[in-house]
Structure formats: C-alpha cells, structure tokens
Amino acid sequence: MLTDQEIAKRQPVWKALSDLWLDNELTDVDLDGIVKECLASGYTVEELTNIYRYEVAPAVYQNLYQVAGEWGMFDEAWLYEEIVMLERYRTPLGRWWLRLPITQYIMTSMTRDEWQYILQRVQEAPRSV
C-alpha cells in the first residue's frame, strides 16, 4: 500500500501519464511534457513502467474504449482518488489478473507507441549523479 508521501510524489506522474489515455492526438510538445515530468520524478524506468501499467492504466484505460471519451483532461481529484482506491482495494486475484498479458494488452495497446517514445527519451536523458 502506498504511503501519503509516496502518493504525493506520484501524483504529478499520474497526471502526466493519464494524458496518454485522452481521446485526442498528443503532440510532440505534449509528449515532451510527459517526459519532463517522468524525469523530474526521479523514478527509474522500471518504476515508471510499473506506475504506467499497474496504477494509471487500470484507472483510465476505458476512456479510449468509449464512444465519446474524455479528451481535455481527467479531473485531478478523481484521478488520484481512483488510482489510490484501486491500489488499496485490489485483491490478490485482481493483482494476478492485472499482470496477465491480455489484460495489459487491453489496457495499454492504444498508448504503446507513445509510451515507447517516452521510455526512449527518459532512457536517453542524462542523469544527475
């Protein structure tokens, strides 16, 4: 379970990554903003990938399957509450289901190209020591 401090640290990343599931085309400027937020967080690529797959995707993936999904931005309060609620009340079976390849495909297939771009940019960025 995430502590209040971990939740506060993750919120900017959650907000940035949730933009991948908005019902619009993201520009290079949009993607660069997500990259900057990911870099500013200090999370490793593995940690960012886990946040993308297991925290943000379950909360917002259905938006891209709706006829008229959210296209402007997700309400931040709703987004944070949804992610925390899903994380806190996820059962062991739910955690197992979340890690299945088919589940991951359903939740992330429409954001995969953008996510790969973001990961590549994060990996290429110089890291301060």
HUKA-V747030 format. One record per pair of residues at least 4 apart in sequence whose C-alpha atoms are under 7 Angstrom apart, sorted by sequence separation. I is the first residue (numbers start at 1). J is the second residue. D is the distance in whole Angstrom. If there is no record, write none. Layout:
i=I j=J d=D
i=I j=J d=D
This chain:
i=2 j=6 d=6
i=3 j=7 d=6
i=4 j=8 d=6
i=5 j=9 d=6
i=6 j=10 d=6
i=7 j=11 d=6
i=10 j=14 d=6
i=11 j=15 d=6
i=12 j=16 d=6
i=13 j=17 d=6
i=14 j=18 d=6
i=15 j=19 d=7
i=26 j=30 d=6
i=27 j=31 d=6
i=28 j=32 d=6
i=29 j=33 d=6
i=30 j=34 d=7
i=31 j=35 d=6
i=32 j=36 d=6
i=33 j=37 d=6
i=34 j=38 d=6
i=35 j=39 d=6
i=36 j=40 d=6
i=37 j=41 d=6
i=43 j=47 d=6
i=44 j=48 d=6
i=45 j=49 d=6
i=46 j=50 d=6
i=47 j=51 d=6
i=48 j=52 d=6
i=49 j=53 d=6
i=50 j=54 d=6
i=51 j=55 d=5
i=52 j=56 d=5
i=53 j=57 d=5
i=54 j=58 d=6
i=55 j=59 d=7
i=56 j=60 d=6
i=57 j=61 d=5
i=62 j=66 d=7
i=70 j=74 d=7
i=75 j=79 d=6
i=76 j=80 d=6
i=77 j=81 d=6
i=78 j=82 d=6
i=79 j=83 d=6
i=80 j=84 d=6
i=81 j=85 d=6
i=82 j=86 d=6
i=83 j=87 d=6
i=84 j=88 d=6
i=85 j=89 d=6
i=86 j=90 d=6
i=90 j=94 d=6
i=91 j=95 d=6
i=92 j=96 d=6
i=93 j=97 d=6
i=94 j=98 d=6
i=95 j=99 d=7
i=96 j=100 d=7
i=99 j=103 d=7
i=100 j=104 d=6
i=101 j=105 d=6
i=102 j=106 d=6
i=103 j=107 d=6
i=104 j=108 d=6
i=105 j=109 d=5
i=108 j=112 d=6
i=111 j=115 d=6
i=112 j=116 d=6
i=113 j=117 d=6
i=114 j=118 d=6
i=115 j=119 d=6
i=116 j=120 d=6
i=117 j=121 d=6
i=118 j=122 d=6
i=119 j=123 d=6
i=120 j=124 d=6
i=121 j=125 d=6
i=2 j=7 d=6
i=26 j=31 d=7
i=43 j=48 d=6
i=51 j=56 d=6
i=52 j=57 d=6
i=64 j=69 d=6
i=74 j=79 d=7
i=90 j=95 d=6
i=98 j=103 d=6
i=99 j=104 d=7
i=63 j=69 d=5
i=97 j=103 d=7
i=98 j=104 d=7
i=63 j=70 d=6
i=17 j=34 d=7
i=16 j=34 d=5
i=16 j=37 d=7
i=59 j=82 d=6
i=13 j=37 d=6
i=59 j=83 d=6
i=12 j=37 d=7
i=13 j=38 d=6
i=56 j=83 d=7
i=55 j=83 d=6
i=17 j=52 d=7
i=18 j=56 d=6
i=17 j=56 d=7
i=21 j=60 d=6
i=21 j=61 d=6
i=22 j=63 d=7
i=23 j=64 d=6
i=14 j=56 d=6
i=18 j=60 d=7
i=21 j=63 d=6
i=22 j=64 d=7
i=21 j=64 d=6
i=23 j=69 d=6
i=61 j=107 d=5
i=23 j=70 d=6
i=24 j=71 d=6
i=22 j=70 d=6
i=23 j=71 d=4
i=22 j=71 d=5
i=58 j=107 d=7
i=22 j=72 d=7
i=57 j=107 d=6
i=22 j=73 d=7
i=57 j=108 d=7
i=19 j=73 d=7
i=15 j=76 d=7
i=11 j=80 d=7
i=45 j=119 d=7
i=35 j=118 d=6
i=39 j=122 d=6
i=1 j=87 d=7
i=35 j=121 d=7
i=1 j=88 d=6
i=31 j=118 d=7
i=35 j=122 d=6
i=21 j=111 d=7
i=20 j=111 d=6
